[in-house]
Each structure stands twice: as C-alpha cells, then as structure tokens.
Amino acid sequence: MWRIHGLVGRLLTRCQANAPLRLSQGHHYVEDEVLSTPAVLSSGVLPSDSSSQSGGNGDRQRRRRTSQFCYTGLPRYTALDAVGWGVAAMLLMQVCRRIHSQFSSVSELNATQGPYRERGLLQRCGYRALLEILSRRDVLPRGVNVSFLGSVQAIQEGSSGSTQSTEDSSPSHMEGVSLSNDSGDHLSSSGCAAKDTSPGQNPKDKVQEPEEDELTDAANNLRRIADSSVPVILNIIGIESAKSGEYNAAFSCFLASAKHGYSKAQFNVGVCYEKGRGVNRDNDKAAEFYRQAATGGHSQAKYRYARCLLRLRSQQSVEDAHATIGLLEGAAASGVREAQAYLGVLFSQEPLRDGQKAVHYLRMAAENGDSLSGLYLGQCYEWGFGVQQSFRTAVELYKRAATAGNQQAQIILSALCSTASRVPEDTALRSIRSTPCLSTEDAVRLRFRSTFSNLQSGSPCQPLPHSWSTGSFLAQALPSPSPASSPRASGQEGAPCHPTLHLAGFAKTSWLARQPSISTDNNLYFVPSSRLLIFIMWLLAATLPLLAVMVACYWGELGALYRRLLSTTATLSWRSSVCVRSTHSFVFTNCTHGRSESVLETFDQYAQRHPSLSLGPKRGEFLDEVVQRVAPTWALELGTHCGYSSVRILRLLPAAGRLLTVEHDATAAEVGEEIILVAGFKHSQFQLLSCPSEDAIACLRTHLGKGLLQMVLMDHDVGRYLLDLRALEREGLLAPGCVLLFNDSHLPAACALLEHIASRPEQYTVQPQAQGLLEVHCHLLAGHAPQDQGQGQSQLN
Ligand SMILES: C[S@@+](CC[C@H](N)C(=O)[O-])C[C@H]1O[C@@H](n2cnc3c(N)ncnc32)[C@H](O)[C@@H]1O
C-alpha cells in the first residue's frame, strides 16, 4: 500500500512537473523534456520517427520533434493520468471499504490488528475524509473533537515538515508524509528523479535517513489518531444514526465506541438501554454503562446513574444513600441542571431537609434556566424556608418563572393582578396567602415513603438542551414526553424531572384553590389519574352508541327487567311489617269472622286499593282448581304471609286433608295464623311453622310421620325454589303424582329451577302455565314406594 501510494504521489509530481508542456511553452524546452523522458515511455512512440530522420535541417527536425511530441505527448500523459487516477480510485475504494467495515461491524473493529502501516493509512484516510465531511456539516457543535484531530495533525506536520516544503498547507499533508517514503524508493528504482537531483548526487542517500525516523513518528502518530479517533467518530456516527432513526446502528456504534472507554459513548449506551433504543430495555445494564461513564467523569452520567440507583434499590442503606447524594452533588457541581433541581427538592424534604442547601441548589437550577426551580425558590422566599422570608423577592421570582413560561407561576401572578392594582405586589401576595399561615415547619411536608422513594418513580425526564453538546443523542433519539407529563407542557423548556416539592400551605392558598387542575405536585402524581379519566371518557363515548343499539334492540326486555326490579324492590319493602299489619288490620276488621269466603273477599278488596302480596283472585282460582283436582291429604305451603292462599287451600281440602304452611317472618306468621283462625279453621287442619323454609323441610318428616306431600305451593322466595325442591327430593317427602305449584316462576331467579325440572323428564312433567302459576307433576321417585296417604294424620292432633 505504501508503494502504491508512493507511485501515486510520484505520478502526481510528474504530472505537475509536465504541466507546462501542455501549455506549449517552447519547442526547445519541449525537446529537452522529451529527450529526458524515460525510454520506456518514449520507446513505443519514437522509433519510426527517428528512423525517418535521415538528414534535413535542424528546423525541420525541431518541427518534426514538436509535431512528434504533439502527437505522442497526449497519449503518454493520458496513460500516466489513467494509471494515477486508477490507483487513486483503488485507494479510495480501500478507504471506503475500511470505513464501512469499521462502522458496520463491531467485531471487525477489534479485529483490525493488521500491519500498523496499513491500518494507520486506512484509518487516517477515512478519518480525514470523515473529519472534513463532519466539519463541513457542523456535526460537532463545539468542534472539540475536530480540534483534537487538528492537534494530531499539527503533530504530524511538525514531524513531516522537513520533507513537505510546498504541499503541507493543504489538508492532504498527512498523505504526503507517507507518500514521500515510497516515492523515494520508487523513483530510485525507476531512475526518474532527474529533475530534482543534481548529477553525482544520490537522492536516496540524501532523503532516506531522516525519513525513517519521521515515518516512524508518523506511524506512531497515526496509531494514536486511530486509537483515539475511532471511539469519537463512532460516537458521532451513532448520534447521526440515531438522528435518522436508525437505532440499531446507533447502538452498535455507541457500544463499539464505549468498549474503547469513551465516556460519552458509554453514556449513550446507557441511554439506549434505559430507553430501549436499538436494544431491549435493561435498567441494570443502563446503570452499569452510566456508572462507567460517570467513572470517566461524565456529569450527565453521574446524575443518571444516581437516578438508576434510586430506582433499582428501593431500600438503600445510609451509605448507599450518601453515595448517591454524592453523585448528584458532583453532577450538580458540574452544572447538570437536573441534578441541581433534584437536590434542591431533595433537601426540602425529610430525611435530608436542609433549608439552606435546598435554596442553594434551587437557586443554582433556577439560574441555570429551570423555571420550576425558580418557582420553588419563590415558594421558599414566600414561606421563609431556608431564607429570610421576603414576599417582594418571592414575587420577583414568580415573575421570572412566569416569564420563562412556568404556568404555575403565571397563575400565581394572575391571582396577584386583581389586588396588585390597588396595593403593592408583595402586599398583595401577603394578602392572598392562606390564613392562618403555616409555620415553616409545616410548610415543607415530607413526601418520602422510604429513603428518596419519590425519586424512584421512573419519571420521564426531559433531556437537557446541552445534552447534545456533551455528545449525547438523548435530545434527538428520545421521543418527547407526553404533553401532559412534560415540563414543556407547563412551558418549562428543557426543565429537568423534579421530585415533589410539596408545600402543604399551597393546598389552601386561594389561587390554587381556584385552579384545582394545577398541582404543585410532580406531574407524575396527577397525570395517571387524568389519563385514567380520559380513558374512561373515551370508553363511555365509545360504548354510548353500543348502549343505544342495545336499548333499541332489547327495549321490551329491558322494560320488563326494570319493572321486575321495581317489583322485587317493592316486594322486599312491602313484605315489611307495615304491609302485613295493614293487610291484617283491614281483613280482620272488614271480614265476617268464621266465613272463609268473606275473608278471601276482604283480601281482594284490600288488594284492589293497596299493594298486596297475596296470591290474588285469578291465581287463587287456579289454585282452587288444583286443590280440588289433587285433593291432597298433605299439602305444603311455603310463604304464608297474611294467610290468603292458606285459607284458599284449607277451604277446599278433603276432610282428612292437612296443611303445613311455613313463614319465616314472625309478624307475618302471627297475623297469618290469626287470619286462618278467623276464617274458621282449626289447628287440627293446619300448622304454621314459623321458620325459614329449609328448616321447615328439614323437620317435615316429624310432622308428616310416614305421610308424603301430595301438593306443594311455593310462594315465598323465588331464589330458594330449587334449593327447597331438592331438599324435598332429598328428604323423600314428595308423593308420586305430587303437584308442585310455583308462583312467579317467570322471574330470572327461577331459571335454575326450570332447568332442573326440564332436565329430568322422567321425574317431572311440566303443565301448561296458567295465571302465572307453574304446575309441575312429580312422578314416582326412585326408592320411594307410595305411602299411605292417611298415615300422618295423627301427627297434627
Ligand atoms: C308473596 S308472600 C306469600 C303470599 C301468600 N302466599 C298469600 O297468598 O297471601 C311471601 C311470603 O313468604 C315469606 N318468605 C320468604 N322467604 C321465605 C323463606 N325462605 N322461608 C319462609 N318464608 C319465606 C315472606 O315473609 C312472605 O311473607
């Protein structure tokens, strides 16, 4: 490569040296130049011409030579040009290939362990090209890295200056250093140094000795350039890639650069891991790279490493906590605004509360352009926390924060405006403070759940404007936080993430009371709730049309459901003692005692004017028909209430028939029993069991003896129908052919009962429903032989 480069240099030198020939300066000069050209170049062109020169005068010869030159010169130099440009093109391709392999493969980066000359040459060429491009495009804002490379160039200029007397003013002087070596060898071998050397002198002897040392120095310099420039340029390319959204390439570049120990790249790798850019999110690795960068003195990395520590270790030891604070303080001292703001708030709260330190850091952050810190500083002045209380200064600070775009400060100032027209602003501020004023002790309220726990919220952090200048791609690579959570939303351009500065008094101050949507808390505290609210609103908005469609489609069913709900509610309430008492009172007063028909008629009269739970005349007639048809010896009624259906059954029972009626409500049981007695029936014909139906069924056997139920009326709690039916089945109390009547079986609560019956066709037969009473016939139960229907009669006496 060095030889090729030397050849190119020599060719270029020759081209430059021959340039005047093309301008036809003079024939003599041309002739001399032609004669002095190497034989190899002239031999292929001149023989035929020389053979033809058998005499003639000198003018003719000169003209012929001139014409010969004009004829032969163009092809000769075109050939040289072609060779030179071809070699240059090869070199350029090599450089491009090298650069490509450097930047596209991390592994290849570490594999460039070839001969240092080749490596140095390629890297040097690549870096120079990149350097020029990047400088021209102002990729490096501060030009720090450019000047670094420039200094390396200067070193090289010094080392190679002795041999580069005329060409080193151009940016290509580094190439001249290497070219000079090979060109010397090449020239000597080709014997073409006639123009630059005087007769009797050996140019190789003259130049070779000092060039060896210079070349060694140059090579060392190039190695230094390579070692130090690779991570810088990789980091720059990573940033460029991130800017164009190529995060995978960006991460590869950052990682490759970070492996060289370049702290800015380490920081950027940390950002990639933290934000999941070009690599899977990994907070542990992010912390590790931040740590490396912080160790290398990267200020932003110190701040971010401290945040990682706070986030990763929920319960820090005191030592860890102090180490973390130390990191934050180091970053703050380096001018990292986020760290200053963090510390300002951190020292305003327990367990680190220190008013003076809080004010110190808040002031630093405010002067560093953080308007929210300016607002907090104003609060400190307002409340006299860490400083002498001064409303005037507080107003001044609020004004500054408002001017910087802080909305909270603007709200405070707008509240001042109304009174400030009449009194000075500081007086106005004093007047609108909440009364009674909180003491300083109360003003700053502890918000930490554990040590620094509110810093562990993983809040989205606004990148600093200067992060770009520190070589960070944060500002370019990361999406802006949501408007609601972003400090930008409150007009705080580039504001850092704040932990909560919670001044309890602000919850009571009048201006904030008028602006409930604005919180002095960290945005993170109210953003989730507002997001939830927005989500719920969207959900409602999205489901409204669906609801409308459902209402339209199921209007009838919904109406029925609504009525049933009302009815159930009414039932529950009407089953209270008020309903029972009023019913009993009316019937007892208005009926003819001893006459069951009069009792029933009085019930009906009452039901015509009042809500009633009685079965009613229509269903009652159906019940009558069933009782007459079945003529049960043993009938069971669940739900006595005031005794209406009991009287209906009793009056139609056969002479040997008995009724067991169950009522769990004591009042209803009392008045129901009285009405039955008023209707003229005796306890030998009926028995009222005042207990829940399940208890009654459990002890029915003792009442029935060996008898079985031929008829059951369920008119108590629809939800218990199935349970009680199964209990009757279990107890084996249903006689073959027993008729079961279920009131209100159309209610949804009876679904399970209906399924149960429908799924046992061998056991039950459902009769056409009449008057809302479901009639089901029970067949012979397995294991239960028909019983003597008169066996249980003695039990009631
Ligand atoms: C609709 S009323 C009965 C009406 C009665 N059949 C009539 O025609 O006058 C229902 C009665 O059943 C009672 N009841 C509800 N659940 C009960 C249960 N699990 N056990 C016993 N009685 C119950 C209530 O207290 C209420 O008095």
The ligand as an SDF file (V2000), in Angstrom:
LIG
                    3D

 27 29  0  0  0  0  0  0  0  0999 V2000
  -95.6910  -13.4730   48.4430 C   0  0  0  0  0  0  0  0  0  0  0  0
  -95.7830  -13.7500   50.1090 S   0  0  0  0  0  0  0  0  0  0  0  0
  -96.8260  -15.0540   50.2370 C   0  0  0  0  0  0  0  0  0  0  0  0
  -98.2140  -14.6950   49.9070 C   0  0  0  0  0  0  0  0  0  0  0  0
  -99.1680  -15.7200   50.3100 C   0  0  0  0  0  0  0  0  0  0  0  0
  -98.9110  -16.9360   49.6660 N   0  0  0  0  0  0  0  0  0  0  0  0
 -100.5450  -15.1970   50.0070 C   0  0  0  0  0  0  0  0  0  0  0  0
 -101.1750  -15.5860   49.0130 O   0  0  0  0  0  0  0  0  0  0  0  0
 -101.0480  -14.3760   50.7880 O   0  0  0  0  0  0  0  0  0  0  0  0
  -94.2830  -14.4770   50.5180 C   0  0  0  0  0  0  0  0  0  0  0  0
  -94.0610  -14.7320   51.9320 C   0  0  0  0  0  0  0  0  0  0  0  0
  -93.0190  -15.6830   52.0500 O   0  0  0  0  0  0  0  0  0  0  0  0
  -92.2020  -15.3680   53.1520 C   0  0  0  0  0  0  0  0  0  0  0  0
  -90.8960  -15.9530   52.9130 N   0  0  0  0  0  0  0  0  0  0  0  0
  -89.9500  -15.5220   52.0710 C   0  0  0  0  0  0  0  0  0  0  0  0
  -88.8890  -16.3250   52.1070 N   0  0  0  0  0  0  0  0  0  0  0  0
  -89.1360  -17.3060   52.9770 C   0  0  0  0  0  0  0  0  0  0  0  0
  -88.4120  -18.4370   53.4140 C   0  0  0  0  0  0  0  0  0  0  0  0
  -87.2190  -18.7420   52.9600 N   0  0  0  0  0  0  0  0  0  0  0  0
  -88.9770  -19.2240   54.3190 N   0  0  0  0  0  0  0  0  0  0  0  0
  -90.1910  -18.9560   54.7870 C   0  0  0  0  0  0  0  0  0  0  0  0
  -90.9040  -17.8940   54.3920 N   0  0  0  0  0  0  0  0  0  0  0  0
  -90.3940  -17.0700   53.4940 C   0  0  0  0  0  0  0  0  0  0  0  0
  -92.2670  -13.8880   53.2470 C   0  0  0  0  0  0  0  0  0  0  0  0
  -92.0230  -13.4530   54.5500 O   0  0  0  0  0  0  0  0  0  0  0  0
  -93.6610  -13.5450   52.7700 C   0  0  0  0  0  0  0  0  0  0  0  0
  -94.4720  -13.3390   53.8400 O   0  0  0  0  0  0  0  0  0  0  0  0
  1  2  1  0
  2  3  1  0
  2 10  1  0
  3  4  1  0
  4  5  1  0
  5  6  1  0
  5  7  1  0
  7  8  2  0
  7  9  1  0
 10 11  1  0
 11 12  1  0
 11 26  1  0
 12 13  1  0
 13 14  1  0
 13 24  1  0
 14 15  1  0
 14 23  1  0
 15 16  2  0
 16 17  1  0
 17 18  1  0
 17 23  2  0
 18 19  1  0
 18 20  2  0
 20 21  1  0
 21 22  2  0
 22 23  1  0
 24 25  1  0
 24 26  1  0
 26 27  1  0
M  CHG  2   2   1   9  -1
M  END
$$$$
